[in-house]
Amino acid sequence: MSEQSPAPPRSRTHRLAGLIAGRRTKWAVLALWIVLLLALGPLAGKLGDVEENDAAAWLPGGAESTQVVELEKQFRKDEMMVAVIVYERSGGITAQDRAKAAADIPGFQKLPGAQKAQGPFPSKDGKALQTLVPLTDEDFTGAVDGARDIAKRGPPGLTSHVAGPAGMAADQFKVFDTIDGFLLMAAGSVVIVLLLIIYRSPVLWFVPVLSAVFALGLAQSMVYLLAKYGDLTVNGQSAGILTVLVFGVATDYALLLVARYREELHRHEDRHEAMAYALHRAGPALIASAATVAVGLLCLLLAEMNSTAGMGPVAAAGVITALAAMTTLLPALLVIFGRWLFWPLIPRYDAKYLEPEAYEAEHGIWSRIAAMVGRRPRALWAATMLGLIVLTLGLGSLKADGLSDAGQFTGRPDSIKGSEIISRHFAAGSGAPAVVIGKASASDRIAETVRGTSGIAEVGPPITANGQVKYEATLKDSADSQAARATIDRLRTGVHAIPSADAKVGGMTATSLDIKRASTRDNKVIIPIVLGVVFVILMLLLRAVVAPLLMMGTVVLSFLASLGACALIFEHVFDFEGTDSGFPLLAFIFLVALGVDYNIFLMHRVREESQLLGTRRGIQRGLTVTGGVITSAGLVLAATFASMVTLPLVFMVEMGFAVAFGVLLDTLIVRSLLLPALSHDLGRRIWAPGRLAKREQPSADPKVLDPVG
């Protein structure tokens, strides 16, 4: 039986779709976006002004180390970090070297925000010197650059580096300062190249890319306002991911809408009517996709980690603006420019496309894949599921205990080289002390407990203010080591037991320890909530229970397989020491939400076709007509996230690679083979308990034959 020609629009959603792409209203849509860009566009450029990349922006909100950061404000007016300038000569420090280090101190103290310098202190082996320079947050990156410039002008054979918390933070800030522009250029270039290949048109790519740029500008403006006036924490990491996510998701939505629009152009002489039908039929899947991703991301607000909690609204804003641009601005632009945008493959109206076989004939390879799914579904889903289970075995190699200072970079910046020298010649914890703050009335008992704690090398003099006392304790072990974290646990146990001292322990190592524990808690709490929320959205979209269970189950298996494969690749190919403790949760959010996306695009079309053709035939036709465009969308999104692999931060490299790998696995295996095969094997039962599960054959009901009605 051939499909009937689409009836005149009758539904409210169809009328709304027609309004967006109307002959006159399309210009109003374009004008609205231009006004929005002119009004809010300048705010997008200010996003970097509200980024918070200091320790408090990453710390768990109620952690002990966070409380210490607040308590320290009583002892000084400004936030302060120590720059450790270290000098080394392998043959031993000379008198000339010591004179050089001493002569550098006046220069250090003239740097922006510099306080009184201490040193130079010689190492016990006589091969190194170090000077400590406290810096305020006035311009500590500029101060660190100035210190490096001063220290490097020394006698031949004497090497110098700036390490410590200030040196480390300055090297990270340099990456974050350039990350947005670099990722915008990289992601934009990737999208343009892939759209040229996919569309085979020299002009069509421009409209989706322009719409994505508008979406990114609006997203950055929204995030700026939320950070400025809504107490949202934004850091360089979340701002960078926002750029990649908007470009990737917006391009995905554009590919799906343009594909449906091209399909409808073959069935309608009027391009405005074709776009109205395309929006009406593709819109629910796009909205459900965006809702799934956005709601999943907003679940991150439940995280204890400030950086993780801030990531949710930032990324959700990107998804929402991408949806808004691709369902309003993009359709308006497409109908404004007309069919010629598709040149040289311009879709013309032809009545033969009202026959389902005629359109399916244009999707040869996917028609053959769909036929294969129909012939041997059970063998196909069993084989693909076994392959994914094998990949999950790599989870045993996943090391999500956090990264050392050196492990955070793909290379060896100056601060890391300096830290290595400090570890060789001084107490490994030099420059990154544990900070103990308690009641001044218990000062002596606090000092005695700190000195008596195993793993403490030395304790500085007490500093008092407002009835509080502060001690800085140098650790024997490197501040980012497991041994140092164990020392912090012992130190906390000791000072907490002092009666009426109300003592707390913070500092770099304590922060690392609190981050790890908060991340573990976030994984246990947020992952089940996200699964529940996404499942409810899928049930509402498909009006079924079994199909959403299949979709969720296959996506979770795909996530575990991706994580297992990535764990092996990170260890044996990239030679990374492990992953950040927050990596598994963020990888889960992005992979599950984005993976469900492709299943939504497929199963929404399958449901539409099943009402006309029956479930098994609907699965084959849905896979046939969506296979090419969804695969293209997956390739674009994967390539966009893969651009993050070029960054010098291990976390960004791992996140970009994991999302790219997982999206490809979802697109090529789960959505193309596993889910269709499982659904075909179960047949109409996938729609249980809905009405469609009780009707295998097409209905004569005109409302079923015409889903627009």
C-alpha positions, 0 to 999 in steps of 0.5 A, spaced: 500 500 500 502 506 498 502 512 502 497 517 502 499 525 500 499 529 506 493 532 508 492 539 510 495 541 516 490 541 522 494 540 528 496 545 533 503 543 533 503 543 525 500 550 525 506 553 529 511 549 525 508 553 519 508 560 523 516 559 524 517 557 516 511 562 514 512 566 508 512 573 512 513 570 519 520 567 517 522 574 516 520 576 523 524 570 526 530 572 523 529 579 525 528 577 532 535 573 532 538 579 529 535 583 535 537 578 540 544 577 537 545 585 537 543 586 544 546 580 548 552 578 543 557 583 547 556 579 553 558 573 550 565 576 549 565 578 557 564 570 559 572 570 561 571 576 566 566 571 570 570 565 570 573 562 576 579 558 576 581 559 583 581 553 588 574 555 591 571 554 584 573 547 584 572 545 591 566 541 594 561 546 597 561 544 604 568 540 605 573 542 610 578 544 605 573 549 603 572 552 610 579 553 611 579 557 604 574 562 608 577 562 614 584 564 611 581 570 609 581 573 616 589 573 616 589 577 610 585 581 605 587 578 599 587 571 596 594 569 596 598 563 593 606 562 594 610 562 588 616 557 589 622 559 585 627 554 585 635 554 582 639 548 581 646 546 578 647 539 578 655 540 580 653 544 586 651 551 587 656 556 587 657 562 591 656 566 584 649 562 584 647 564 591 649 571 590 644 571 583 638 568 587 639 573 593 640 579 588 633 576 585 629 578 591 628 585 590 626 584 583 621 579 585 618 584 591 616 589 585 612 584 582 604 585 582 601 583 588 608 580 591 609 580 598 615 579 602 619 574 599 623 568 604 630 565 602 634 563 598 634 557 602 639 552 600 638 544 600 641 539 604 645 536 598 648 543 596 645 542 589 639 547 589 636 553 592 629 556 593 625 562 594 618 563 596 614 569 594 607 570 596 602 573 591 595 576 591 590 574 586 591 581 583 595 579 577 599 573 579 599 570 572 603 576 570 607 576 576 609 568 575 611 570 568 615 576 571 619 571 576 621 567 571 624 572 567 628 575 572 630 568 575 632 565 568 638 571 567 643 567 571 650 564 570 651 559 565 649 552 568 644 554 573 637 552 571 631 556 574 623 554 574 617 557 578 613 552 581 608 552 587 601 553 587 602 560 584 606 557 578 602 551 577 595 555 577 599 560 572 600 554 567 593 552 568 590 559 567 594 560 560 591 554 557 584 556 560 585 563 557 586 560 550 581 554 550 575 558 548 578 561 541 582 555 540 576 550 541 571 555 537 576 555 531 577 547 531 570 545 532 568 550 527 573 547 522 571 540 523 564 542 522 565 546 516 569 540 513 564 534 515 558 538 512 561 540 505 562 532 505 555 530 507 551 535 503 556 535 497 554 542 496 559 548 496 553 553 500 548 549 504 553 548 510 554 555 511 546 556 514 547 551 519 554 553 521 551 560 522 545 558 526 550 554 530 554 561 531 548 565 533 546 559 538 553 559 541 553 567 542 546 566 545 549 561 550 555 564 552 551 570 554 546 566 558 552 563 562 555 570 563 548 573 566 547 567 570 554 567 573 554 575 574 547 575 577 545 568 579 551 565 583 553 560 577 560 557 578 563 558 571 571 555 570 575 555 564 573 547 563 566 548 563 566 554 558 571 550 553 566 544 553 560 549 552 563 551 545 564 544 543 557 542 545 553 547 542 557 546 535 556 539 536 549 538 538 547 544 534 550 541 528 546 534 529 540 537 530 541 541 523 543 535 520 536 531 522 532 537 520 535 538 513 534 531 512 527 531 513 526 538 510 529 535 503 525 529 504 519 533 504 521 537 498 520 531 494 513 531 496 511 538 496 511 543 491 511 549 496 518 549 500 514 553 506 509 547 506 515 542 506 518 545 512 512 546 516 511 538 515 519 537 516 518 541 523 512 538 525 515 531 524 522 532 526 520 537 532 518 532 537 524 528 537 529 534 537 525 537 543 525 530 547 533 529 545 534 536 548 530 535 554 533 529 555 540 532 555 539 538 558 535 535 564 540 530 565 546 535 565 541 539 570 542 533 575 549 535 576 546 541 580 546 535 586 553 534 586 557 537 592 563 539 587 562 546 585 566 545 578 561 539 577 555 543 579 557 549 575 558 544 569 550 542 569 547 549 567 552 551 563 552 545 558 544 545 559 544 552 557 548 550 550 543 545 549 537 549 550 540 555 545 542 550 540 535 547 540 532 554 539 536 556 534 535 549 530 528 549 530 527 557 529 533 560 526 535 555 521 528 553 518 527 561 517 534 561 513 532 555 509 526 557 506 528 564 505 534 562 501 530 557 497 531 550 494 538 552 490 541 552 497 542 544 496 545 545 489 548 541 485 543 536 488 537 540 488 531 536 491 525 537 486 518 535 487 516 528 484 509 525 486 513 518 486 516 520 492 509 519 495 511 511 495 515 509 500 519 504 496 521 510 492 524 514 497 527 508 501 531 506 494 535 512 495 538 509 501 541 503 498 546 501 504 542 502 509 536 499 506 541 493 506 543 493 513 535 494 515 534 487 511 540 484 514 537 486 521 530 483 519 533 476 517 537 475 523 536 479 528 537 474 534 544 473 532 546 480 530 544 482 537 547 477 541 554 478 537 554 485 538 552 485 545 557 480 546 562 485 543 560 490 548 561 486 554 568 484 552 570 491 552 567 492 559 572 488 561 577 494 561 574 497 566 579 493 571 584 498 568 580 504 570 584 509 575 579 514 577 583 516 583 585 523 581 591 526 577 598 528 580 600 535 578 605 532 573 599 528 570 594 534 569 598 536 563 600 532 557 607 536 557 611 538 562 610 546 563 615 550 567 611 549 574 612 541 573 619 541 572 620 546 578 616 541 582 621 535 580 627 539 582 624 541 589 622 533 590 629 531 588 632 536 593 627 539 598 622 536 603 617 534 597 611 538 600 615 545 600 611 550 597 604 547 598 603 546 606 598 543 610 594 549 613 591 548 620 586 553 623 583 553 630 582 557 636 587 561 638 586 559 646 588 552 643 594 554 640 600 550 644 596 544 643 594 544 636 602 546 635 604 540 639 599 535 635 601 538 628 609 536 630 607 530 632 603 527 626 607 522 622 609 525 615 610 532 617 617 535 616 616 542 619 611 547 622 611 554 621 610 559 626 603 561 629 599 567 626 593 569 630 587 574 628 580 574 631 581 569 636 584 564 631 591 561 630 594 558 623 599 554 622 602 552 616 605 545 616 610 542 610 609 535 608 615 530 607 611 527 601 609 530 595 603 534 596 599 530 590 601 523 593 597 518 596 602 518 602 601 526 603 593 524 603 594 519 608 598 524 612 592 529 612 587 524 614 592 523 620 593 530 621 585 531 621 584 526 626 589 529 631 587 536 631 579 534 631 580 530 637 583 537 641 578 539 646 575 546 644 580 547 639 575 547 633 581 546 628 580 544 621 585 542 616 586 545 609 591 546 603 593 543 596 593 536 599 587 536 603 583 539 597 585 534 593 583 529 598 576 532 599 575 533 591 576 525 591 571 523 596 566 528 593 567 525 586 565 518 589 559 521 593 557 524 586 557 518 582 553 514 587 548 519 588 547 522 581 548 517 576 541 513 578 537 520 578 539 521 571 537 514 569 531 515 572 529 522 569 531 520 562 527 513 562 521 518 564 522 522 558 523 516 554 516 513 556 513 520 555 515 520 548 514 513 546 508 512 550 511 505 552 515 502 557 519 496 554 522 500 548 525 505 553 528 500 557 531 497 551 534 504 549 536 505 556 539 498 557 543 498 550 546 505 552 548 504 559 552 497 556 555 502 551 557 507 556 561 501 560 564 498 554 566 505 552 569 507 559 573 500 559 576 501 552 578 508 554 581 506 560 586 501 556 587 506 551 589 511 556 594 507 560 597 503 554 596 508 548 596 515 551 601 513 557 596 517 562 597 515 569 589 515 570 583 520 570 581 525 574 576 523 580 570 527 576 571 524 570 567 517 570 561 522 572 561 527 567 563 521 561 557 518 564 552 524 563 555 526 556 555 519 553 548 517 556 545 523 554 548 524 547 547 516 546 540 516 548 539 522 543 541 517 537 536 512 539 531 517 540 532 520 533 531 512 531 525 510 535 521 516 534 521 515 526 520 507 528 514 509 532 511 514 526 512 508 521 510 503 525 503 506 525 503 506 518 506 499 516 506 495 522 512 494 527 517 490 524 516 493 517 516 500 521 523 498 524 526 497 517 524 503 514 525 507 520 533 505 520 533 505 512 531 513 512 534 515 518 541 511 518 545 516 513 543 522 517 544 519 524 550 516 522 553 523 519 550 526 526 554 522 530 561 523 526 560 530 526 559 530 534 565 525 535 569 529 531 567 536 534 569 533 541 575 530 538 578 537 537 579 537 545 584 531 544 589 537 541 589 541 548 595 540 553 590 538 559 589 531 560 582 532 563 580 535 556 584 530 552 580 524 556 573 527 556 574 529 548 576 522 546 571 518 551 565 522 548 568 521 541 569 514 542 562 513 545 558 517 540 561 513 535 560 506 538 553 508 539 552 511 532 555 505 529 553 499 533 548 500 538 543 505 534 545 501 527 545 494 529 543 492 537 537 496 538 534 495 531 535 487 532 533 487 539 526 491 537 525 487 531 526 480 535 521 483 540 516 486 535 510 489 537 511 488 544 516 493 544 510 498 545 507 495 551 503 497 554 501 502 549 495 501 544 501 500 538 503 493 542 496 490 541 496 492 533 501 489 528 497 491 522 496 498 519 490 501 521 485 504 517 484 509 521 485 516 518 488 519 524 493 513 524 495 513 516 496 521 517 500 522 523 499 530 522 492 529 524 
